[in-house]
């Protein structure tokens, strides 16, 4: 099944992905990006916004 | 009875100013910051204009990294426009050391009487009997705190906005995706800021170099996700390889900057939003520090009036909307429209414009004014922009 994955070695925990998510499918817990897969629709908004290329959709 | 009058979520410049202002008005204020160190990690290019900044806080040497006297802008083919403040007779801007500056402001809030808690996140929020209850996690321990008002200064990723039902989700053409390197071993004039514009460099944004003292500088980029085909980091790396191949990167800074323009409202019952949480950043420059401080001040004043009246309803708090709208909100609206026009310029248009201008004196660093000067050279664009030129 396809799902959104964060590469924690690339993530700069800037929160840009949260600002563009209209499904409330993510949260920045201090410096840890939490993704709520049940809410994520794979709309790609966060993937396109991430400055560090830390987000991708994986099988 | 509530535990305190006001909880401010987020100790950036907006939150600290709100907490300081409310505490000075005699309110019982709690300022919480999710990071264990206030000011870190930085998410900012750290530039501010001098005049407006000094209305809020007098500069202290320990957090002024550089004093800026001029700016240079480069078009895609390398035509340069110089902006100098020689005629103004003094520096036009500062580059801050945000790590120290943010702490300084939080300390001012503390000295004014606010209680400050770090490593403390807001976890949930609900309204109850006209008040507001906030679940917080303070150094790992859960607590519930009731207050009359919550001021959400919790940044671009604001949770308070979402809990409060204020939809501030950004579309892909309403945010700049940013990366910045603190670089050393590169050549620059320490009193000059540099900008590179055009799609070649930064689709939907620009590249900047802001000096931090003589030996290092913030070299960063913002791109608009709706226009960029690759991540911001790709474009910055390409630029750095070309311009500063010998430079060393000693810090990486990442951020998302709202360029939505003004939102309809930054309040709901018991809640006001400040700074990035309220999308208060300038759509053209991406600058947000001064607007955040202004908003923090207005929110603090409004909180004290609301508490004096015993009315924390959305309709009462609307006066905060009026205040920030009159102060800088109109400019956000105007600059958003101007930005939309600028985004239509292709690289050869930038080259033509820059070639035609060369050098111009300015009294203050004002990118909007520069944009207008640029467009005056291009009558077709001028007609498009007539509403901005009065």
Interface residues (C-beta under 8 A of the other chain):
Chain A: X12 X13 X14 X15 X16 X17 X18 X19 X20 X21 X22 X24 X27 X28 X29 X30 X31 X45 X48 X49 X50 X51 X52 X53
Chain B: X34 X35 X36 X41 X43 X119 X121 X155 X156 X157 X158 X159 X162 X168 X169 X170 X171 X172 X175 X177 X178 X179 X225 X226 X230 X231 X232 X233 X234 X252 X253 X254 X255 X256 X258
